[in-house]
Amino acid sequence: MPAIIGPVQIISVGGGIVQFGDTLYISPKSNAKSNSGAGAVNTGGFIITNNGLSASNVLDTNLVDQPTIGNL
């Protein structure tokens, strides 16, 4: 069934989908890479992290890690 859409103003979309009217297939894709040192991504109510010297290797020789173009 066709949809009638009135005036629309979208300020920003971050990490979401904007759909107007009918659709058959929606397949959002995203990829990300993060580098964290020891104890940097701990979550919880009470955390004790004992680290000595910590270093993260951020040398990345891959040109493309996870391609999302063309993945269905």
OpenMM code with the backbone's topology and positions (N, CA, C; nanometers):
from openmm import Vec3, app, unit

residues = "MET PRO ALA ILE ILE GLY PRO VAL GLN ILE ILE SER VAL GLY GLY GLY ILE VAL GLN PHE GLY ASP THR LEU TYR ILE SER PRO LYS SER ASN ALA LYS SER ASN SER GLY ALA GLY ALA VAL ASN THR GLY GLY PHE ILE ILE THR ASN ASN GLY LEU SER ALA SER ASN VAL LEU ASP THR ASN LEU VAL ASP GLN PRO THR ILE GLY ASN LEU".split()
positions = [
    Vec3(0.0840, -0.1165, 0.0000),
    Vec3(0.0000, 0.0000, 0.0000),
    Vec3(0.0894, 0.1240, 0.0000),
    Vec3(0.0663, 0.2180, -0.0872),
    Vec3(0.1493, 0.3386, -0.0930),
    Vec3(0.1322, 0.4245, 0.0320),
    Vec3(0.2379, 0.4951, 0.0662),
    Vec3(0.2346, 0.5830, 0.1829),
    Vec3(0.2419, 0.7279, 0.1364),
    Vec3(0.1685, 0.8144, 0.2021),
    Vec3(0.1727, 0.9575, 0.1741),
    Vec3(0.2523, 1.0220, 0.2862),
    Vec3(0.3644, 1.0835, 0.2504),
    Vec3(0.4556, 1.1428, 0.3474),
    Vec3(0.4464, 1.2941, 0.3377),
    Vec3(0.4298, 1.3595, 0.4514),
    Vec3(0.4245, 1.5050, 0.4557),
    Vec3(0.5640, 1.5645, 0.4687),
    Vec3(0.5739, 1.6895, 0.5091),
    Vec3(0.7047, 1.7539, 0.5256),
    Vec3(0.7878, 1.6842, 0.6335),
    Vec3(0.9162, 1.6638, 0.6052),
    Vec3(1.0056, 1.5934, 0.6964),
    Vec3(1.1339, 1.6723, 0.7092),
    Vec3(1.1827, 1.6870, 0.8314),
    Vec3(1.3134, 1.7486, 0.8556),
    Vec3(1.3933, 1.6538, 0.9431),
    Vec3(1.5046, 1.6039, 0.8909),
    Vec3(1.5933, 1.5159, 0.9658),
    Vec3(1.7207, 1.5933, 0.9940),
    Vec3(1.7507, 1.6129, 1.1206),
    Vec3(1.8705, 1.6871, 1.1593),
    Vec3(1.9931, 1.5969, 1.1502),
    Vec3(1.9870, 1.4799, 1.2098),
    Vec3(2.0991, 1.3868, 1.2011),
    Vec3(2.0504, 1.2459, 1.2315),
    Vec3(2.1191, 1.1482, 1.1740),
    Vec3(2.0914, 1.0081, 1.2000),
    Vec3(2.2244, 0.9433, 1.2310),
    Vec3(2.2361, 0.8836, 1.3469),
    Vec3(2.3592, 0.8151, 1.3839),
    Vec3(2.3289, 0.6734, 1.4273),
    Vec3(2.3711, 0.5764, 1.3493),
    Vec3(2.3509, 0.4376, 1.3855),
    Vec3(2.2082, 0.3895, 1.3779),
    Vec3(2.1289, 0.4468, 1.2916),
    Vec3(1.9901, 0.4050, 1.2826),
    Vec3(1.9433, 0.3952, 1.1397),
    Vec3(1.8161, 0.3687, 1.1232),
    Vec3(1.7544, 0.3544, 0.9914),
    Vec3(1.6401, 0.4542, 0.9822),
    Vec3(1.6315, 0.5222, 0.8700),
    Vec3(1.5170, 0.6081, 0.8422),
    Vec3(1.4424, 0.5456, 0.7265),
    Vec3(1.3177, 0.5122, 0.7495),
    Vec3(1.2366, 0.4456, 0.6474),
    Vec3(1.1103, 0.5254, 0.6261),
    Vec3(1.0775, 0.5496, 0.5008),
    Vec3(0.9525, 0.6149, 0.4643),
    Vec3(0.8776, 0.5242, 0.3691),
    Vec3(0.7557, 0.4931, 0.3995),
    Vec3(0.6751, 0.4130, 0.3092),
    Vec3(0.7031, 0.2646, 0.3212),
    Vec3(0.6681, 0.1940, 0.2161),
    Vec3(0.6791, 0.0488, 0.2144),
    Vec3(0.8221, 0.0057, 0.1856),
    Vec3(0.8575, -0.1116, 0.2338),
    Vec3(0.9891, -0.1672, 0.2048),
    Vec3(0.9797, -0.3185, 0.2042),
    Vec3(1.0682, -0.3796, 0.1293),
    Vec3(1.0717, -0.5251, 0.1238),
    Vec3(1.1849, -0.5792, 0.2102),
    Vec3(1.2990, -0.5123, 0.2074),
    Vec3(1.4177, -0.5682, 0.2732),
    Vec3(1.5056, -0.4540, 0.3218),
    Vec3(1.5353, -0.4512, 0.4503),
    Vec3(1.6272, -0.3526, 0.5073),
    Vec3(1.7445, -0.4287, 0.5666),
    Vec3(1.8640, -0.3917, 0.5264),
    Vec3(1.9832, -0.4609, 0.5738),
    Vec3(2.0902, -0.3587, 0.6104),
    Vec3(2.0838, -0.3027, 0.7304),
    Vec3(2.1866, -0.2053, 0.7700),
    Vec3(2.3205, -0.2738, 0.7929),
    Vec3(2.4259, -0.2061, 0.7546),
    Vec3(2.5606, -0.2611, 0.7700),
    Vec3(2.6511, -0.1559, 0.8310),
    Vec3(2.7389, -0.1999, 0.9174),
    Vec3(2.8401, -0.1098, 0.9732),
    Vec3(2.9563, -0.1932, 1.0229),
    Vec3(3.0704, -0.1304, 1.0337),
    Vec3(3.1866, -0.1951, 1.0928),
    Vec3(3.2688, -0.0909, 1.1657),
    Vec3(3.3433, -0.1350, 1.2634),
    Vec3(3.4234, -0.0439, 1.3443),
    Vec3(3.5454, -0.1177, 1.3972),
    Vec3(3.6464, -0.0417, 1.4323),
    Vec3(3.7673, -0.0987, 1.4898),
    Vec3(3.8078, -0.0113, 1.6080),
    Vec3(3.8475, -0.0748, 1.7153),
    Vec3(3.8921, 0.0011, 1.8316),
    Vec3(4.0172, -0.0632, 1.8894),
    Vec3(4.1018, 0.0186, 1.9451),
    Vec3(4.2237, -0.0269, 2.0112),
    Vec3(4.2170, 0.0154, 2.1570),
    Vec3(4.2319, -0.0800, 2.2469),
    Vec3(4.2246, -0.0512, 2.3898),
    Vec3(4.3366, -0.1230, 2.4620),
    Vec3(4.3888, -0.0580, 2.5624),
    Vec3(4.4942, -0.1183, 2.6435),
    Vec3(4.4361, -0.2097, 2.7502),
    Vec3(4.5226, -0.2616, 2.8329),
    Vec3(4.4806, -0.3545, 2.9376),
    Vec3(4.3899, -0.2839, 3.0373),
    Vec3(4.2739, -0.3421, 3.0639),
    Vec3(4.1810, -0.2870, 3.1625),
    Vec3(4.1038, -0.1657, 3.1157),
    Vec3(4.1044, -0.1338, 2.9871),
    Vec3(4.0399, -0.0118, 2.9399),
    Vec3(3.8907, -0.0295, 2.9149),
    Vec3(3.8428, -0.1497, 2.8923),
    Vec3(3.7034, -0.1702, 2.8552),
    Vec3(3.6300, -0.2493, 2.9632),
    Vec3(3.6773, -0.2440, 3.0848),
    Vec3(3.6103, -0.3134, 3.1948),
    Vec3(3.4831, -0.2399, 3.2332),
    Vec3(3.3777, -0.3148, 3.2600),
    Vec3(3.2529, -0.2555, 3.3058),
    Vec3(3.2056, -0.3310, 3.4286),
    Vec3(3.1379, -0.2613, 3.5159),
    Vec3(3.0852, -0.3249, 3.6356),
    Vec3(3.0709, -0.2260, 3.7476),
    Vec3(3.0208, -0.2736, 3.8596),
    Vec3(2.9995, -0.1868, 3.9745),
    Vec3(3.1250, -0.1614, 4.0550),
    Vec3(3.2116, -0.2594, 4.0675),
    Vec3(3.3335, -0.2456, 4.1483),
    Vec3(3.4468, -0.3148, 4.0735),
    Vec3(3.5387, -0.2365, 4.0203),
    Vec3(3.6452, -0.2905, 3.9366),
    Vec3(3.7805, -0.2557, 3.9969),
    Vec3(3.8629, -0.3555, 4.0112),
    Vec3(4.0031, -0.3346, 4.0505),
    Vec3(4.0887, -0.3915, 3.9380),
    Vec3(4.1691, -0.3073, 3.8773),
    Vec3(4.2544, -0.3501, 3.7670),
    Vec3(4.3982, -0.3201, 3.8036),
    Vec3(4.4790, -0.4215, 3.8119),
    Vec3(4.6206, -0.4053, 3.8422),
    Vec3(4.7007, -0.4361, 3.7158),
    Vec3(4.7554, -0.3330, 3.6552),
    Vec3(4.8330, -0.3488, 3.5329),
    Vec3(4.9730, -0.2962, 3.5555),
    Vec3(5.0673, -0.3639, 3.4966),
    Vec3(5.2026, -0.3104, 3.4922),
    Vec3(5.2128, -0.2165, 3.3733),
    Vec3(5.3144, -0.2311, 3.2970),
    Vec3(5.3309, -0.1521, 3.1762),
    Vec3(5.2381, -0.2082, 3.0691),
    Vec3(5.1557, -0.1237, 3.0110),
    Vec3(5.0586, -0.1676, 2.9119),
    Vec3(5.0788, -0.0900, 2.7830),
    Vec3(5.0817, -0.1592, 2.6721),
    Vec3(5.0939, -0.0953, 2.5413),
    Vec3(5.0066, -0.1696, 2.4419),
    Vec3(4.9437, -0.0961, 2.3524),
    Vec3(4.8595, -0.1558, 2.2492),
    Vec3(4.9272, -0.1396, 2.1144),
    Vec3(4.9346, -0.2485, 2.0396),
    Vec3(4.9923, -0.2445, 1.9062),
    Vec3(4.8863, -0.1940, 1.8103),
    Vec3(4.9033, -0.0754, 1.7554),
    Vec3(4.8039, -0.0187, 1.6657),
    Vec3(4.8516, -0.0198, 1.5207),
    Vec3(4.9580, -0.0892, 1.4903),
    Vec3(5.0042, -0.1015, 1.3525),
    Vec3(4.9126, -0.1969, 1.2783),
    Vec3(4.8440, -0.1454, 1.1776),
    Vec3(4.7490, -0.2262, 1.1018),
    Vec3(4.7922, -0.2261, 0.9562),
    Vec3(4.8343, -0.3401, 0.9078),
    Vec3(4.8822, -0.3493, 0.7700),
    Vec3(4.7738, -0.3932, 0.6726),
    Vec3(4.6531, -0.4238, 0.7213),
    Vec3(4.5436, -0.4632, 0.6322),
    Vec3(4.4849, -0.3402, 0.5654),
    Vec3(4.4651, -0.3488, 0.4353),
    Vec3(4.4018, -0.2376, 0.3654),
    Vec3(4.2521, -0.2342, 0.3950),
    Vec3(4.1865, -0.3506, 0.3900),
    Vec3(4.0436, -0.3615, 0.4190),
    Vec3(4.0257, -0.4769, 0.5162),
    Vec3(3.9670, -0.4497, 0.6333),
    Vec3(3.9474, -0.5533, 0.7334),
    Vec3(3.8153, -0.6256, 0.7150),
    Vec3(3.7076, -0.5495, 0.7065),
    Vec3(3.5740, -0.6080, 0.6949),
    Vec3(3.4943, -0.5283, 0.5931),
    Vec3(3.4964, -0.5699, 0.4660),
    Vec3(3.4218, -0.4927, 0.3663),
    Vec3(3.2714, -0.5092, 0.3843),
    Vec3(3.1983, -0.3991, 0.3733),
    Vec3(3.0532, -0.4051, 0.3850),
    Vec3(2.9854, -0.3724, 0.2533),
    Vec3(3.0597, -0.3318, 0.1513),
    Vec3(2.9976, -0.3010, 0.0229),
    Vec3(2.9686, -0.4328, -0.0489),
    Vec3(2.8472, -0.4518, -0.0891),
    Vec3(2.8103, -0.5712, -0.1633),
    Vec3(2.7689, -0.6892, -0.0772),
    Vec3(2.7803, -0.6802, 0.0546),
    Vec3(2.7329, -0.7898, 0.1405),
    Vec3(2.5827, -0.7816, 0.1523),
    Vec3(2.5157, -0.8881, 0.1230),
    Vec3(2.3691, -0.8911, 0.1377),
    Vec3(2.3290, -0.9803, 0.2503),
] * unit.nanometer
topology = app.Topology()
chain = topology.addChain("A")
for resn in residues:
    res = topology.addResidue(resn, chain)
    for name in ("N", "CA", "C"):
        topology.addAtom(name, app.Element.getBySymbol(name[0]), res)
